[in-house]
Amino acid sequence: MRLPYELKMEAMGRPSPELLRANSIGSLPAIVDGDVAMGESVAIMHYLTERYGPTSLARRPGESRYGNVLHGGVP
């Protein structure tokens, strides 16, 4: 979607305070977008496509690959 982003490196098993602010259980992936923080991959994909779309990456109920996206598969 050509959104600006910044990658942060994390040591597995030793979440930084910054990661814990983004995702309180310290797992990856995690994002922070302004006041929104989340740490579940399908939720992140859904949030980004809804917040910053329209985009061809988004899938809607009734589309053949919608279930794949909800299950964490290829959009």
Biopython code that builds the backbone (N, CA, C, O; Angstrom):
import numpy as np
from Bio.PDB.StructureBuilder import StructureBuilder

atoms = [
    (1, "MET", "N", (0.816, -1.195, 0.000)),
    (1, "MET", "CA", (0.000, 0.000, 0.000)),
    (1, "MET", "C", (0.856, 1.254, 0.000)),
    (1, "MET", "O", (0.332, 2.368, -0.019)),
    (2, "ARG", "N", (2.151, 1.082, 0.021)),
    (2, "ARG", "CA", (3.096, 2.190, -0.015)),
    (2, "ARG", "C", (2.969, 3.118, 1.206)),
    (2, "ARG", "O", (3.137, 4.332, 1.087)),
    (3, "LEU", "N", (2.680, 2.555, 2.343)),
    (3, "LEU", "CA", (2.603, 3.328, 3.577)),
    (3, "LEU", "C", (3.998, 3.466, 4.175)),
    (3, "LEU", "O", (4.790, 2.526, 4.120)),
    (4, "PRO", "N", (4.305, 4.628, 4.745)),
    (4, "PRO", "CA", (5.605, 4.752, 5.406)),
    (4, "PRO", "C", (5.610, 3.885, 6.678)),
    (4, "PRO", "O", (4.591, 3.759, 7.356)),
    (5, "TYR", "N", (6.751, 3.302, 6.981)),
    (5, "TYR", "CA", (6.860, 2.482, 8.182)),
    (5, "TYR", "C", (8.300, 2.449, 8.664)),
    (5, "TYR", "O", (9.226, 2.799, 7.933)),
    (6, "GLU", "N", (8.466, 2.030, 9.889)),
    (6, "GLU", "CA", (9.790, 1.880, 10.480)),
    (6, "GLU", "C", (9.858, 0.500, 11.121)),
    (6, "GLU", "O", (9.013, 0.154, 11.946)),
    (7, "LEU", "N", (10.854, -0.282, 10.747)),
    (7, "LEU", "CA", (11.059, -1.602, 11.334)),
    (7, "LEU", "C", (11.903, -1.474, 12.593)),
    (7, "LEU", "O", (12.842, -0.680, 12.646)),
    (8, "LYS", "N", (11.564, -2.253, 13.594)),
    (8, "LYS", "CA", (12.346, -2.295, 14.829)),
    (8, "LYS", "C", (12.773, -3.735, 15.061)),
    (8, "LYS", "O", (11.967, -4.655, 14.925)),
    (9, "MET", "N", (14.009, -3.929, 15.404)),
    (9, "MET", "CA", (14.530, -5.261, 15.694)),
    (9, "MET", "C", (14.209, -5.624, 17.146)),
    (9, "MET", "O", (14.270, -4.776, 18.036)),
    (10, "GLU", "N", (13.871, -6.885, 17.369)),
    (10, "GLU", "CA", (13.577, -7.398, 18.704)),
    (10, "GLU", "C", (14.326, -8.703, 18.919)),
    (10, "GLU", "O", (14.476, -9.502, 17.995)),
    (11, "ALA", "N", (14.790, -8.913, 20.127)),
    (11, "ALA", "CA", (15.423, -10.183, 20.492)),
    (11, "ALA", "C", (14.313, -11.135, 20.929)),
    (11, "ALA", "O", (13.534, -10.820, 21.829)),
    (12, "MET", "N", (14.247, -12.296, 20.287)),
    (12, "MET", "CA", (13.212, -13.262, 20.623)),
    (12, "MET", "C", (13.340, -13.679, 22.092)),
    (12, "MET", "O", (14.427, -13.989, 22.581)),
    (13, "GLY", "N", (12.193, -13.674, 22.775)),
    (13, "GLY", "CA", (12.173, -14.079, 24.179)),
    (13, "GLY", "C", (12.517, -12.985, 25.157)),
    (13, "GLY", "O", (12.417, -13.189, 26.367)),
    (14, "ARG", "N", (12.923, -11.817, 24.661)),
    (14, "ARG", "CA", (13.266, -10.687, 25.534)),
    (14, "ARG", "C", (12.624, -9.418, 24.993)),
    (14, "ARG", "O", (13.322, -8.548, 24.474)),
    (15, "PRO", "N", (11.295, -9.298, 25.108)),
    (15, "PRO", "CA", (10.621, -8.131, 24.528)),
    (15, "PRO", "C", (11.070, -6.822, 25.179)),
    (15, "PRO", "O", (11.218, -6.724, 26.397)),
    (16, "SER", "N", (11.275, -5.839, 24.337)),
    (16, "SER", "CA", (11.660, -4.516, 24.822)),
    (16, "SER", "C", (10.446, -3.818, 25.430)),
    (16, "SER", "O", (9.310, -4.209, 25.162)),
    (17, "PRO", "N", (10.675, -2.797, 26.242)),
    (17, "PRO", "CA", (9.550, -2.013, 26.763)),
    (17, "PRO", "C", (8.691, -1.430, 25.632)),
    (17, "PRO", "O", (7.472, -1.328, 25.766)),
    (18, "GLU", "N", (9.325, -1.053, 24.532)),
    (18, "GLU", "CA", (8.586, -0.509, 23.390)),
    (18, "GLU", "C", (7.645, -1.560, 22.794)),
    (18, "GLU", "O", (6.496, -1.249, 22.479)),
    (19, "LEU", "N", (8.123, -2.807, 22.634)),
    (19, "LEU", "CA", (7.269, -3.871, 22.123)),
    (19, "LEU", "C", (6.130, -4.152, 23.101)),
    (19, "LEU", "O", (4.996, -4.367, 22.675)),
    (20, "LEU", "N", (6.411, -4.155, 24.387)),
    (20, "LEU", "CA", (5.356, -4.409, 25.368)),
    (20, "LEU", "C", (4.289, -3.320, 25.357)),
    (20, "LEU", "O", (3.132, -3.592, 25.676)),
    (21, "ARG", "N", (4.652, -2.108, 25.000)),
    (21, "ARG", "CA", (3.647, -1.039, 24.853)),
    (21, "ARG", "C", (2.781, -1.299, 23.625)),
    (21, "ARG", "O", (1.593, -0.978, 23.630)),
    (22, "ALA", "N", (3.361, -1.875, 22.575)),
    (22, "ALA", "CA", (2.618, -2.175, 21.344)),
    (22, "ALA", "C", (1.768, -3.424, 21.515)),
    (22, "ALA", "O", (0.654, -3.492, 20.995)),
    (23, "ASN", "N", (2.280, -4.408, 22.237)),
    (23, "ASN", "CA", (1.587, -5.682, 22.426)),
    (23, "ASN", "C", (1.958, -6.191, 23.818)),
    (23, "ASN", "O", (3.085, -6.630, 24.042)),
    (24, "SER", "N", (1.025, -6.132, 24.732)),
    (24, "SER", "CA", (1.320, -6.406, 26.141)),
    (24, "SER", "C", (1.830, -7.816, 26.416)),
    (24, "SER", "O", (2.426, -8.051, 27.468)),
    (25, "ILE", "N", (1.612, -8.767, 25.499)),
    (25, "ILE", "CA", (2.170, -10.101, 25.719)),
    (25, "ILE", "C", (3.548, -10.252, 25.078)),
    (25, "ILE", "O", (4.185, -11.296, 25.214)),
    (26, "GLY", "N", (4.006, -9.220, 24.384)),
    (26, "GLY", "CA", (5.362, -9.196, 23.842)),
    (26, "GLY", "C", (5.602, -10.074, 22.638)),
    (26, "GLY", "O", (6.745, -10.437, 22.360)),
    (27, "SER", "N", (4.546, -10.426, 21.912)),
    (27, "SER", "CA", (4.741, -11.273, 20.738)),
    (27, "SER", "C", (4.765, -10.433, 19.459)),
    (27, "SER", "O", (4.349, -9.274, 19.440)),
    (28, "LEU", "N", (5.261, -11.050, 18.411)),
    (28, "LEU", "CA", (5.342, -10.408, 17.103)),
    (28, "LEU", "C", (4.399, -11.101, 16.142)),
    (28, "LEU", "O", (4.152, -12.296, 16.305)),
    (29, "PRO", "N", (3.863, -10.416, 15.154)),
    (29, "PRO", "CA", (4.109, -9.021, 14.811)),
    (29, "PRO", "C", (3.341, -8.083, 15.734)),
    (29, "PRO", "O", (2.424, -8.485, 16.451)),
    (30, "ALA", "N", (3.740, -6.847, 15.690)),
    (30, "ALA", "CA", (3.056, -5.799, 16.443)),
    (30, "ALA", "C", (3.217, -4.493, 15.678)),
    (30, "ALA", "O", (4.239, -4.263, 15.032)),
    (31, "ILE", "N", (2.205, -3.645, 15.756)),
    (31, "ILE", "CA", (2.302, -2.314, 15.134)),
    (31, "ILE", "C", (1.783, -1.263, 16.105)),
    (31, "ILE", "O", (0.988, -1.539, 17.004)),
    (32, "VAL", "N", (2.261, -0.066, 15.886)),
    (32, "VAL", "CA", (1.721, 1.124, 16.542)),
    (32, "VAL", "C", (1.450, 2.112, 15.433)),
    (32, "VAL", "O", (2.336, 2.422, 14.637)),
    (33, "ASP", "N", (0.230, 2.608, 15.377)),
    (33, "ASP", "CA", (-0.185, 3.595, 14.382)),
    (33, "ASP", "C", (-0.911, 4.696, 15.135)),
    (33, "ASP", "O", (-2.116, 4.614, 15.372)),
    (34, "GLY", "N", (-0.171, 5.720, 15.505)),
    (34, "GLY", "CA", (-0.764, 6.770, 16.336)),
    (34, "GLY", "C", (-1.150, 6.199, 17.688)),
    (34, "GLY", "O", (-0.302, 5.677, 18.411)),
    (35, "ASP", "N", (-2.431, 6.297, 18.031)),
    (35, "ASP", "CA", (-2.926, 5.781, 19.310)),
    (35, "ASP", "C", (-3.336, 4.313, 19.239)),
    (35, "ASP", "O", (-3.737, 3.740, 20.252)),
    (36, "VAL", "N", (-3.245, 3.697, 18.069)),
    (36, "VAL", "CA", (-3.648, 2.302, 17.887)),
    (36, "VAL", "C", (-2.424, 1.403, 18.002)),
    (36, "VAL", "O", (-1.417, 1.627, 17.332)),
    (37, "ALA", "N", (-2.515, 0.383, 18.853)),
    (37, "ALA", "CA", (-1.461, -0.612, 18.978)),
    (37, "ALA", "C", (-2.122, -1.982, 18.937)),
    (37, "ALA", "O", (-3.155, -2.200, 19.571)),
    (38, "MET", "N", (-1.526, -2.901, 18.192)),
    (38, "MET", "CA", (-2.084, -4.248, 18.121)),
    (38, "MET", "C", (-0.996, -5.240, 17.784)),
    (38, "MET", "O", (0.069, -4.883, 17.280)),
    (39, "GLY", "N", (-1.288, -6.498, 18.075)),
    (39, "GLY", "CA", (-0.278, -7.516, 17.882)),
    (39, "GLY", "C", (-0.821, -8.829, 17.355)),
    (39, "GLY", "O", (-0.427, -9.885, 17.850)),
    (40, "GLU", "N", (-1.679, -8.812, 16.405)),
    (40, "GLU", "CA", (-2.192, -10.049, 15.813)),
    (40, "GLU", "C", (-2.214, -9.834, 14.314)),
    (40, "GLU", "O", (-2.795, -8.856, 13.844)),
    (41, "SER", "N", (-1.591, -10.730, 13.544)),
    (41, "SER", "CA", (-1.324, -10.465, 12.135)),
    (41, "SER", "C", (-2.571, -10.220, 11.297)),
    (41, "SER", "O", (-2.581, -9.300, 10.479)),
    (42, "VAL", "N", (-3.618, -11.014, 11.474)),
    (42, "VAL", "CA", (-4.828, -10.817, 10.673)),
    (42, "VAL", "C", (-5.502, -9.503, 11.059)),
    (42, "VAL", "O", (-5.997, -8.781, 10.193)),
    (43, "ALA", "N", (-5.525, -9.192, 12.342)),
    (43, "ALA", "CA", (-6.101, -7.917, 12.782)),
    (43, "ALA", "C", (-5.320, -6.748, 12.202)),
    (43, "ALA", "O", (-5.909, -5.743, 11.804)),
    (44, "ILE", "N", (-4.002, -6.873, 12.152)),
    (44, "ILE", "CA", (-3.166, -5.813, 11.583)),
    (44, "ILE", "C", (-3.493, -5.621, 10.110)),
    (44, "ILE", "O", (-3.673, -4.490, 9.659)),
    (45, "MET", "N", (-3.574, -6.719, 9.353)),
    (45, "MET", "CA", (-3.906, -6.610, 7.925)),
    (45, "MET", "C", (-5.273, -5.958, 7.733)),
    (45, "MET", "O", (-5.428, -5.073, 6.891)),
    (46, "HIS", "N", (-6.261, -6.391, 8.509)),
    (46, "HIS", "CA", (-7.607, -5.837, 8.380)),
    (46, "HIS", "C", (-7.605, -4.344, 8.732)),
    (46, "HIS", "O", (-8.186, -3.534, 8.009)),
    (47, "TYR", "N", (-6.960, -3.989, 9.828)),
    (47, "TYR", "CA", (-6.881, -2.590, 10.242)),
    (47, "TYR", "C", (-6.260, -1.723, 9.148)),
    (47, "TYR", "O", (-6.817, -0.686, 8.788)),
    (48, "LEU", "N", (-5.116, -2.141, 8.621)),
    (48, "LEU", "CA", (-4.423, -1.331, 7.616)),
    (48, "LEU", "C", (-5.243, -1.164, 6.344)),
    (48, "LEU", "O", (-5.304, -0.066, 5.791)),
    (49, "THR", "N", (-5.878, -2.239, 5.868)),
    (49, "THR", "CA", (-6.655, -2.119, 4.635)),
    (49, "THR", "C", (-7.899, -1.264, 4.839)),
    (49, "THR", "O", (-8.299, -0.534, 3.932)),
    (50, "GLU", "N", (-8.514, -1.341, 6.009)),
    (50, "GLU", "CA", (-9.694, -0.513, 6.285)),
    (50, "GLU", "C", (-9.315, 0.941, 6.553)),
    (50, "GLU", "O", (-10.001, 1.857, 6.101)),
    (51, "ARG", "N", (-8.243, 1.147, 7.273)),
    (51, "ARG", "CA", (-7.838, 2.504, 7.660)),
    (51, "ARG", "C", (-7.249, 3.281, 6.486)),
    (51, "ARG", "O", (-7.511, 4.474, 6.337)),
    (52, "TYR", "N", (-6.457, 2.612, 5.655)),
    (52, "TYR", "CA", (-5.712, 3.316, 4.615)),
    (52, "TYR", "C", (-6.112, 2.926, 3.190)),
    (52, "TYR", "O", (-5.490, 3.378, 2.228)),
    (53, "GLY", "N", (-7.138, 2.096, 3.050)),
    (53, "GLY", "CA", (-7.610, 1.704, 1.723)),
    (53, "GLY", "C", (-8.347, 2.853, 1.057)),
    (53, "GLY", "O", (-8.392, 3.957, 1.599)),
    (54, "PRO", "N", (-8.918, 2.608, -0.100)),
    (54, "PRO", "CA", (-9.091, 1.287, -0.702)),
    (54, "PRO", "C", (-7.786, 0.743, -1.253)),
    (54, "PRO", "O", (-6.881, 1.489, -1.628)),
    (55, "THR", "N", (-7.717, -0.573, -1.290)),
    (55, "THR", "CA", (-6.554, -1.270, -1.819)),
    (55, "THR", "C", (-6.974, -2.617, -2.389)),
    (55, "THR", "O", (-7.936, -3.228, -1.923)),
    (56, "SER", "N", (-6.260, -3.063, -3.379)),
    (56, "SER", "CA", (-6.550, -4.375, -3.960)),
    (56, "SER", "C", (-6.159, -5.505, -3.003)),
    (56, "SER", "O", (-6.499, -6.661, -3.254)),
    (57, "LEU", "N", (-5.460, -5.196, -1.926)),
    (57, "LEU", "CA", (-5.092, -6.204, -0.938)),
    (57, "LEU", "C", (-6.256, -6.597, -0.038)),
    (57, "LEU", "O", (-6.241, -7.672, 0.561)),
    (58, "ALA", "N", (-7.258, -5.741, 0.062)),
    (58, "ALA", "CA", (-8.398, -6.001, 0.956)),
    (58, "ALA", "C", (-9.306, -7.074, 0.362)),
    (58, "ALA", "O", (-9.486, -7.154, -0.853)),
    (59, "ARG", "N", (-9.860, -7.877, 1.224)),
    (59, "ARG", "CA", (-10.850, -8.872, 0.826)),
    (59, "ARG", "C", (-12.123, -8.623, 1.616)),
    (59, "ARG", "O", (-12.081, -8.152, 2.752)),
    (60, "ARG", "N", (-13.251, -8.943, 1.006)),
    (60, "ARG", "CA", (-14.560, -8.727, 1.619)),
    (60, "ARG", "C", (-15.289, -10.053, 1.757)),
    (60, "ARG", "O", (-15.017, -10.991, 1.009)),
    (61, "PRO", "N", (-16.222, -10.142, 2.715)),
    (61, "PRO", "CA", (-17.038, -11.361, 2.821)),
    (61, "PRO", "C", (-17.682, -11.663, 1.472)),
    (61, "PRO", "O", (-18.147, -10.760, 0.777)),
    (62, "GLY", "N", (-17.704, -12.930, 1.118)),
    (62, "GLY", "CA", (-18.256, -13.341, -0.159)),
    (62, "GLY", "C", (-17.206, -13.527, -1.234)),
    (62, "GLY", "O", (-17.450, -14.227, -2.216)),
    (63, "GLU", "N", (-16.031, -12.909, -1.069)),
    (63, "GLU", "CA", (-14.949, -13.117, -2.036)),
    (63, "GLU", "C", (-14.312, -14.480, -1.767)),
    (63, "GLU", "O", (-14.247, -14.936, -0.625)),
    (64, "SER", "N", (-13.848, -15.114, -2.830)),
    (64, "SER", "CA", (-13.354, -16.486, -2.711)),
    (64, "SER", "C", (-12.177, -16.634, -1.748)),
    (64, "SER", "O", (-12.019, -17.699, -1.152)),
    (65, "ARG", "N", (-11.360, -15.620, -1.576)),
    (65, "ARG", "CA", (-10.178, -15.740, -0.720)),
    (65, "ARG", "C", (-10.349, -15.074, 0.640)),
    (65, "ARG", "O", (-9.385, -14.966, 1.398)),
    (66, "TYR", "N", (-11.548, -14.633, 0.957)),
    (66, "TYR", "CA", (-11.787, -13.960, 2.239)),
    (66, "TYR", "C", (-11.417, -14.862, 3.420)),
    (66, "TYR", "O", (-10.775, -14.408, 4.368)),
    (67, "GLY", "N", (-11.811, -16.115, 3.367)),
    (67, "GLY", "CA", (-11.478, -17.054, 4.439)),
    (67, "GLY", "C", (-9.988, -17.245, 4.601)),
    (67, "GLY", "O", (-9.495, -17.398, 5.719)),
    (68, "ASN", "N", (-9.260, -17.237, 3.486)),
    (68, "ASN", "CA", (-7.798, -17.356, 3.549)),
    (68, "ASN", "C", (-7.196, -16.209, 4.348)),
    (68, "ASN", "O", (-6.289, -16.414, 5.155)),
    (69, "VAL", "N", (-7.695, -15.018, 4.123)),
    (69, "VAL", "CA", (-7.165, -13.843, 4.832)),
    (69, "VAL", "C", (-7.461, -13.952, 6.316)),
    (69, "VAL", "O", (-6.575, -13.706, 7.134)),
    (70, "LEU", "N", (-8.666, -14.310, 6.680)),
    (70, "LEU", "CA", (-9.023, -14.420, 8.095)),
    (70, "LEU", "C", (-8.225, -15.503, 8.800)),
    (70, "LEU", "O", (-8.010, -15.438, 10.010)),
    (71, "HIS", "N", (-7.792, -16.488, 8.046)),
    (71, "HIS", "CA", (-7.029, -17.587, 8.616)),
    (71, "HIS", "C", (-5.529, -17.304, 8.578)),
    (71, "HIS", "O", (-4.727, -18.151, 8.972)),
    (72, "GLY", "N", (-5.150, -16.123, 8.109)),
    (72, "GLY", "CA", (-3.734, -15.741, 8.069)),
    (72, "GLY", "C", (-3.018, -16.178, 6.820)),
    (72, "GLY", "O", (-1.790, -16.246, 6.797)),
    (73, "GLY", "N", (-3.773, -16.478, 5.771)),
    (73, "GLY", "CA", (-3.165, -16.925, 4.519)),
    (73, "GLY", "C", (-2.936, -15.788, 3.546)),
    (73, "GLY", "O", (-2.969, -14.614, 3.916)),
    (74, "VAL", "N", (-2.709, -16.145, 2.326)),
    (74, "VAL", "CA", (-2.415, -15.182, 1.260)),
    (74, "VAL", "C", (-3.658, -14.378, 0.931)),
    (74, "VAL", "O", (-4.734, -14.948, 0.751)),
    (75, "PRO", "N", (-3.523, -13.038, 0.849)),
    (75, "PRO", "CA", (-4.691, -12.228, 0.496)),
    (75, "PRO", "C", (-5.090, -12.467, -0.923)),
    (75, "PRO", "O", (-6.055, -11.872, -1.401)),
]
sb = StructureBuilder()
sb.init_structure("model")
sb.init_model(0)
sb.init_chain("A")
sb.init_seg("    ")
for serial, (resi, resn, name, xyz) in enumerate(atoms, 1):
    if name == "N":
        sb.init_residue(resn, " ", resi, " ")
    sb.init_atom(name, np.array(xyz, "f"), 0.0, 1.0, " ", f" {name:<3s}", serial, name[0])
structure = sb.get_structure()
